[in-house]
């Protein structure tokens, strides 16, 4: 498969090309990012955005939240107000950052027409939900700048995850327009050639402490190709997201493979609009017929791939008590009997067996998981086939509703129930699903601690998502890369990395 870069306008929208700084000393690092370069929410775009832009907070090399554009902050006693003091900072074109810029960014993110992937997470901000729905004016958003150097964010309820969210690239303080200048550690020097070239931003507030002078970034759609490039020393780091490629990466050995647990869910999204999966009895039967225990360990030798049977991954601090579906406590044989009865009630039996396709992206890891799940389904008389599609075609199929079951592989930027339950709100409608009663429960979550668990139970009863296990992140890192620290946040800012010279290099 050929490497594909995003069209120049897309990459230029992340950070305008800037003239090279007179001082471009420092090491060069080569990074392959797995993902579709044309996907605005894909890993390549996010890595470029993280390198060229900056947020109020940032991550250090170990994934801890540290000051970013905000040099400090103060949280009120009730946790509903956070006051940030901005440090002196300027964009690469020389314009200074002021508090009004921050206010403008958050209003853009919350606007009804915004497609920012973290927009649902921002519902924690005062009046954000009403503004996003078009029921309130943007000026009522709970973000204001009483001084050029001070920004206050007022929350509908205390949110311990706010500071982590503010460090995400999607919440960077970016100027409007098609070619916003860089505010982060690097500027986009060349978005046309391969690889994409980033050079150190001399105007960055912490430029003196950036060890890298140049980043050569290559978006790679095929994980196997990225692993092969690493094996032939054509790149120093392979990173991205998703399970695909892990089997090949493991062959290179533990000295270069980094595996980190992730707060996410790997499973299959159901099309509830049409076809056999539109019947809730079918979805429930399929969900309860799967043997999840030890699935990740059996297939990949990774016990950290914990089984998931609900809508939230296990171990979340915000949901310490797991909500289980009503069939969770049934013995395995009883589950299968119940699943067969549900299928029979839906009109499927030995004379009229259920058959459908699961849409998957390429990757033998996805195929291995599917084969194990399909074997479990065969025990209740179901025949499932794999429909392999390119990541681009799969995204289009999901958008158009042209699927029966399709892979859903999502990792949260911060441990919040809203990230996992938000896609199933009626206004989003993943897979065509809508449950107005569950939406009302989520609306009440800010003031009712039990509302999230009740909403999750309602979602699980409808089974719009057949969850399988908690995924992991994997990367390949050459030993000469310095500053890389494995962490549960999966945060590895390029600005924190360095390179030792190759042996024999001068």
Number of C-alpha atoms within 10 A of each C-alpha: 8 8 15 16 22 19 12 13 13 18 26 20 17 25 29 22 22 18 13 15 14 7 10 14 13 15 16 18 19 20 25 27 27 27 24 23 24 17 16 17 15 17 20 29 24 19 20 24 26 26 26 29 26 25 24 27 24 26 22 17 20 18 18 13 18 17 20 21 25 21 14 15 17 12 14 11 9 8 15 17 22 19 19 23 20 23 18 13 19 19 21 25 13 11 11 12 20 19 20 17 17 25 20 18 17 24 21 16 21 28 20 18 11 13 14 15 13 19 21 20 20 21 20 20 23 20 23 31 22 18 20 23 13 14 12 14 14 21 13 14 23 20 28 20 18 11 13 14 16 19 25 22 20 21 23 18 16 19 16 13 14 18 18 20 23 21 24 22 22 22 25 25 23 27 19 13 8 14 17 19 27 29 31 32 29 32 33 27 20 20 22 15 10 14 18 22 21 27 27 29 28 21 21 23 18 14 16 10 11 20 18 24 21 20 25 18 23 24 29 25 23 21 26 20 18 27 29 15 16 23 16 8 12 14 22 21 24 26 25 21 22 21 18 20 23 23 16 17 24 17 11 15 11 11 10 16 17 19 20 15 20 23 23 26 30 25 23 22 24 30 25 25 14 15 12 21 22 18 16 19 21 22 25 24 23 24 26 24 25 23 16 19 15 17 21 21 13 11 14 16 11 16 15 17 24 22 22 22 25 25 25 26 27 21 13 16 10 14 18 9 11 16 20 18 20 11 17 13 10 12 10 15 10 14 19 21 14 19 25 22 17 19 24 17 12 15 14 19 16 10 7 10 14 21 12 17 15 19 25 21 20 17 17 16 18 18 17 13 17 20 15 16 20 20 16 19 23 13 14 22 17 20 15 19 13 18 17 18 14 15 17 15 13 20 15 12 16 22 13 10 17 15 23 23 28 27 21 17 18 18 20 17 20 20 24 19 21 21 21 18 19 17 16 22 21 16 13 13 14 21 26 19 22 20 15 11 14 22 21 13 19 23 16 14 18 18 10 11 12 14 18 24 21 16 23 24 19 17 24 21 18 18 27 27 29 27 25 26 25 24 28 25 21 24 22 27 20 17 13 13 15 13 17 18 15 17 17 16 21 23 21 21 19 22 24 18 18 20 18 11 12 8 7 5 6 5
